[in-house]
Amino acid sequence: MQSSLIGKIEKAKRYAQEPERVTISNFSAEFRGENDRHTLSLSDGKWHCNCHFFAQWGECVHIMTLQRLLGKMLPLQADTSQQV
């Protein structure tokens, strides 16, 4: 393996330990819940989920889970995990 590639791999490992370097601005994902699959998205700091609970409350377990997983990589307005 070339030494320049080894250096990049090491740098990637170091960056992965510093998630605050990344800010996710637009994001979409499929969440496999216990009863159904749900489509989630983040756009302009606002979340959306196609589950029924989100339609009523503007928040849901699927979004709360992603907020916890993504943590520091979310823009401030999209990371409400400290509130839940």
N, C-alpha and C positions, 0 to 999 in steps of 0.2 A: 504494500500500500504506500502511496506517495506521502511524504512527510507533510505536504501542504494539506492533504485531506485529513490526516491524523490530527493536525492542528485545528481544523474546522470542527471535527467531531468533539474534541475536547472543549472547544469554545461553546458548542451547542449544549454540551452537558452543563457547563457553568451557567449559561443563560437560562436553561431549564430550571435551575435552582433560584432564579430571580424573576418570578412571574410578573412583578410590577413593571418590567420592561415592556410588556405587551398590553395594548388596550384594544379590546374588541369593539368595533363600532357597528358592524352589521353581521348578523349571525342567524343561521337557521339550523334546526335539528329535528330529528324524529325521536320521540320518547316512547319507549315501549312500557306502558303502564300495566297494571294488573289485569285490567279489563279491555283495554283498547290501545291503539297507537295514537299519539298526538303529535301535531306539528307545532313547533315553537319557533318564534322569530324575535330578533332584537333589531330594531331599526331606529336610528336617531334617539337612542337612549330609552326607547319604549318597548316593552315586551308585549307579545301576543301569543296566545295559545288557543287552539281550537276546541278545548274541553269545555264542558257545560259550566263548571265551577268558575272558570275565568270569565265567561260571558256574563255571569251574575256579579262577581266580586272584583274583577280586574286583577286578580292574583290567584295562583294555584300551586299545588304541590310540585308540579312539573317545573315551573319557573323557579320556585324556591330551591329545588334540587340543583338546577343549573347555576343559580347564583352562588350556591355553596361550592360547587365544583370549579367554577371559573374565578371566583373570588376577586383578587386584586387586578385581574385582567379586564374587568368590566369598567366602563365609565361610571363616575360617581352616581349619576342619576339612574343608572340601570342596576346598581348593586344595592338592593334593599335588604340583603341578607342579615345585616346588623340589626334590622328592625324586627326580624322574625325569629 
